[in-house]
Amino acid sequence: MADEQDRSQALIATEAKGEIVAAAGAPALLAKIRPEWQAKGLIRRTTRLLEHDPSSACQRLFNAAIADLRQKIIIAGLDIAKEAAARFRLPSIMKDEDISENYTVSRIIDLAYRIGILTRPEWKTIVRCYDIRGDLEHEDQEYEADVDDILYIFKNCIEIVLERDPVEILRVDDIQKLVQTPEAPSVTVHILEDYDRAPQIRQKEIVERLINLSLDSKKTRYRSAECHRVTGKFSTRY
């Protein structure tokens, strides 16, 4: 009888927690997730879990965020992931499967930060979400989920990861093609913004390639002064 009462009280407490999380705005946050993930039924399943098992809903949402980061890293480019892994002593990357199958959760978070998908504050926030997710996995034995912890995961996994579209990091060849067009190149604000978002490794490669092109008139189709002008736009931001 005592065990049944304990289970009943635990169920009531869990449902009350789900109601608090829902009242605090979790459904509105779920609505912000990109259509790509909505089509996979993430919102529907998470909403269903939220009412009766908010901890499991949290874990499902976090797992989706990590899966999304994996895909965003692959979209950013194998070359830049490989370079970042080597530079920051992360496990070596030779093919997409190394990212999609072999990288642990913590390594995915680190790699996303190192290639520029996450800023440093965002990286620290997602690491904290990972710590909370670990606590939730042991909730019955060692930990009781706090409403604030659940909301922390909901807010940050959605606003930092699942709400944002993938960004293809600017490639060196993209800038070289721009420089080698028959017309004088136009460096738009969007190109400069893409450059600013690129990790330092990629920025350095772009500047070095532009400098080499500006010194080799045979590789450019317009006067040297124009090539130097384009180089200057990037090198002053590096």
LUMKEVEX-483858 format. One line per 4 residues: their letters; for each residue x, y, z of C-alpha. Coordinates in pm, 1 decimal, always signed. Layout:
N
a = X/Y/Z; ...
//
This chain:
238
made = +0.0/+0.0/+0.0; +280.0/+239.7/+90.8; +453.0/+173.0/-240.9; +133.3/+247.0/-431.3
qdrs = +89.8/+572.2/-241.7; +449.1/+671.0/-316.8; +400.1/+599.6/-686.1; +75.3/+792.3/-689.2
qali = +233.4/+1092.8/-519.6; +528.5/+1081.0/-758.7; +291.0/+1073.9/-1056.1; +96.0/+1370.5/-922.8
atea = +418.5/+1561.9/-861.5; +543.7/+1486.5/-1213.1; +218.1/+1595.7/-1375.1; +216.9/+1914.4/-1167.6
kgei = +572.1/+1981.5/-1283.6; +464.5/+1932.6/-1644.0; +182.1/+2180.2/-1595.2; +423.2/+2437.5/-1450.7
vaaa = +666.3/+2393.2/-1740.4; +382.3/+2427.7/-1990.6; +248.1/+2737.4/-1814.5; +597.9/+2888.3/-1820.0
gapa = +595.7/+2890.7/-2199.0; +739.9/+2558.5/-2316.2; +473.7/+2512.3/-2591.4; +554.5/+2857.5/-2731.2
llak = +922.5/+2764.8/-2740.7; +843.9/+2439.9/-2921.9; +656.8/+2637.1/-3186.9; +983.1/+2817.7/-3272.3
irpe = +1158.2/+2499.2/-3386.3; +1240.9/+2490.8/-3758.9; +986.9/+2322.9/-3990.3; +1246.9/+2057.0/-4074.4
wqak = +1222.0/+1921.8/-3719.0; +850.5/+1983.1/-3691.1; +803.1/+1752.7/-3988.4; +982.7/+1477.6/-3797.4
glir = +718.0/+1491.5/-3526.5; +953.8/+1625.8/-3262.2; +707.6/+1883.4/-3135.5; +419.7/+1637.0/-3125.2
rttr = +615.0/+1374.7/-2933.3; +774.0/+1624.7/-2697.1; +441.6/+1791.1/-2624.5; +287.0/+1455.0/-2547.2
lleh = +569.1/+1369.7/-2307.6; +570.6/+1712.8/-2148.9; +240.6/+1661.4/-1971.0; +329.8/+1332.3/-1801.3
dpss = +710.7/+1311.2/-1811.2; +881.3/+1649.7/-1854.4; +1224.1/+1502.4/-1782.1; +1195.5/+1263.3/-2077.1
acqr = +1067.2/+1548.0/-2293.4; +1381.2/+1741.0/-2200.5; +1608.9/+1453.3/-2289.3; +1436.8/+1405.3/-2624.5
lfna = +1474.1/+1774.7/-2704.4; +1842.6/+1777.4/-2610.1; +1910.2/+1468.7/-2823.6; +1743.7/+1641.7/-3118.0
aiad = +1965.6/+1947.4/-3065.0; +2279.3/+1731.9/-3075.3; +2158.3/+1555.0/-3390.7; +2100.0/+1896.9/-3543.3
lrqk = +2451.3/+2012.7/-3451.3; +2597.4/+1700.9/-3614.3; +2415.4/+1778.9/-3937.1; +2513.4/+2146.0/-3926.5
iiia = +2880.3/+2049.7/-3890.3; +2854.8/+1825.3/-4196.1; +2684.9/+2104.3/-4393.3; +2957.1/+2348.3/-4287.2
gldi = +3209.0/+2127.0/-4463.0; +3429.4/+1826.0/-4400.3; +3740.9/+2029.4/-4475.9; +3685.8/+2280.7/-4199.8
akea = +3576.8/+2014.9/-3950.3; +3892.4/+1818.5/-4026.8; +4110.8/+2127.2/-3979.1; +3944.5/+2224.0/-3650.8
aarf = +3971.0/+1869.6/-3515.1; +4343.9/+1860.8/-3586.8; +4411.3/+2207.8/-3451.5; +4221.5/+2163.2/-3124.9
rlps = +4320.6/+1799.6/-3061.7; +3977.2/+1652.0/-3116.5; +3935.0/+1301.4/-3261.7; +4050.1/+1290.0/-3622.8
imkd = +3794.3/+1332.5/-3898.9; +3839.3/+1175.5/-4240.8; +3479.9/+1131.7/-4359.0; +3127.5/+1245.5/-4274.5
edis = +3061.9/+921.9/-4086.0; +3324.7/+1018.2/-3830.3; +3102.6/+1312.8/-3739.4; +2765.2/+1143.6/-3771.6
enyt = +2856.4/+816.9/-3600.3; +3183.8/+830.9/-3408.2; +3187.6/+1165.2/-3228.3; +3051.8/+1165.4/-2873.3
vsri = +2800.5/+1425.2/-2756.4; +3061.9/+1631.6/-2573.8; +3294.0/+1624.2/-2876.4; +3012.9/+1737.6/-3107.1
idla = +2949.5/+2036.8/-2880.6; +3321.9/+2120.1/-2877.8; +3355.8/+2083.1/-3255.2; +3049.9/+2300.8/-3320.5
yrig = +3216.3/+2571.0/-3112.5; +3555.9/+2534.0/-3278.3; +3420.1/+2574.0/-3631.2; +3203.8/+2872.5/-3539.7
iltr = +2851.9/+2728.1/-3523.8; +2837.9/+2808.7/-3151.5; +2985.9/+3115.7/-2986.6; +3180.9/+3063.6/-2665.8
pewk = +2887.4/+3167.8/-2439.5; +2656.3/+2939.8/-2639.9; +2906.1/+2655.2/-2612.4; +2913.6/+2691.7/-2233.3
tivr = +2533.1/+2699.3/-2223.5; +2495.5/+2381.2/-2429.2; +2759.4/+2210.7/-2211.5; +2545.7/+2301.9/-1911.0
cydi = +2240.7/+2155.2/-2087.8; +2440.2/+1835.6/-2136.0; +2519.5/+1824.4/-1763.7; +2152.0/+1867.9/-1678.8
rgdl = +2058.1/+1596.2/-1928.2; +2298.3/+1364.2/-1747.4; +2131.8/+1446.5/-1417.3; +1789.1/+1375.0/-1566.3
ehed = +1900.9/+1028.4/-1674.1; +1963.9/+943.1/-1306.9; +1664.7/+1129.0/-1169.0; +1503.7/+832.7/-992.4
qeye = +1820.4/+739.9/-804.4; +2010.9/+1059.9/-734.3; +1837.5/+1365.4/-866.5; +1499.8/+1530.6/-883.2
advd = +1450.6/+1750.2/-1186.4; +1388.9/+2113.2/-1112.0; +1143.3/+2313.1/-1322.3; +1415.7/+2571.3/-1385.1
dily = +1647.3/+2301.8/-1519.8; +1379.4/+2173.1/-1756.5; +1303.8/+2522.3/-1883.4; +1677.0/+2589.6/-1922.7
ifkn = +1709.0/+2298.4/-2164.0; +1391.6/+2389.4/-2350.6; +1489.6/+2752.0/-2397.8; +1852.2/+2706.7/-2493.7
ciei = +1832.7/+2392.6/-2706.6; +1561.8/+2560.3/-2912.7; +1690.5/+2918.5/-2932.1; +2058.7/+2829.4/-2979.9
vler = +2021.2/+2520.0/-3199.3; +1681.7/+2397.2/-3319.2; +1542.0/+2735.9/-3414.4; +1839.8/+2831.0/-3633.6
dpve = +1892.9/+2730.9/-3993.4; +2220.2/+2562.6/-4091.8; +2488.9/+2803.7/-4209.5; +2730.8/+2707.8/-4484.3
ilrv = +3063.9/+2853.6/-4383.5; +3230.7/+3070.9/-4645.2; +3475.9/+2873.7/-4857.1; +3808.3/+2989.5/-4996.6
ddiq = +3704.7/+2894.4/-5349.9; +3394.4/+3115.8/-5321.7; +3615.7/+3420.9/-5269.2; +3860.1/+3318.2/-5541.2
klvq = +3572.7/+3290.7/-5791.2; +3456.1/+3636.0/-5685.1; +3801.4/+3781.0/-5750.2; +3840.0/+3609.1/-6086.5
tpea = +3512.9/+3728.3/-6240.9; +3548.9/+3934.7/-6561.7; +3386.0/+4233.7/-6394.9; +3526.0/+4425.6/-6100.9
psvt = +3409.1/+4227.2/-5795.0; +3145.9/+4353.4/-5557.0; +3208.3/+4259.2/-5194.0; +2861.7/+4277.2/-5040.3
vhil = +2770.3/+4320.4/-4675.8; +2642.8/+3959.6/-4673.5; +2980.6/+3827.6/-4790.8; +3160.0/+4022.6/-4519.2
edyd = +2912.4/+3894.9/-4258.6; +2975.7/+3535.9/-4374.9; +3347.7/+3604.8/-4345.4; +3306.0/+3737.8/-3990.6
rapq = +3115.4/+3421.9/-3891.7; +3382.9/+3193.7/-4032.0; +3635.8/+3050.9/-3785.3; +3983.3/+3202.0/-3773.9
irqk = +4131.0/+2911.5/-3970.0; +3906.2/+2989.2/-4267.7; +3959.5/+3366.0/-4243.2; +4334.8/+3313.4/-4255.4
eive = +4306.0/+3089.8/-4563.3; +4093.1/+3347.7/-4744.4; +4334.2/+3633.5/-4672.6; +4635.1/+3424.4/-4776.8
rlin = +4465.6/+3321.1/-5102.2; +4372.3/+3681.3/-5182.9; +4724.3/+3803.2/-5113.1; +4867.9/+3536.9/-5343.3
lsld = +4622.3/+3633.1/-5616.8; +4695.9/+4002.5/-5580.3; +5068.3/+3929.6/-5625.3; +5007.5/+3716.4/-5934.3
skkt = +4851.5/+3935.0/-6202.8; +4819.0/+3636.2/-6438.8; +4545.8/+3492.3/-6214.8; +4330.6/+3805.3/-6215.4
ryrs = +4134.3/+3954.1/-6504.2; +4131.8/+4315.5/-6390.4; +4384.7/+4572.7/-6276.2; +4600.7/+4504.5/-5973.9
aech = +4452.1/+4795.1/-5777.0; +4112.1/+4624.7/-5776.8; +4261.0/+4303.1/-5645.0; +4437.1/+4490.9/-5366.7
rvtg = +4108.9/+4666.8/-5282.3; +3927.5/+4335.2/-5232.2; +4216.8/+4192.5/-5033.2; +4212.2/+4494.5/-4807.3
kfst = +3841.4/+4452.1/-4725.6; +3908.9/+4108.0/-4578.9; +4255.8/+4152.2/-4433.6; +4150.6/+4454.1/-4223.8
ry = +3877.6/+4236.9/-4064.2; +4106.3/+3941.6/-3996.6
//
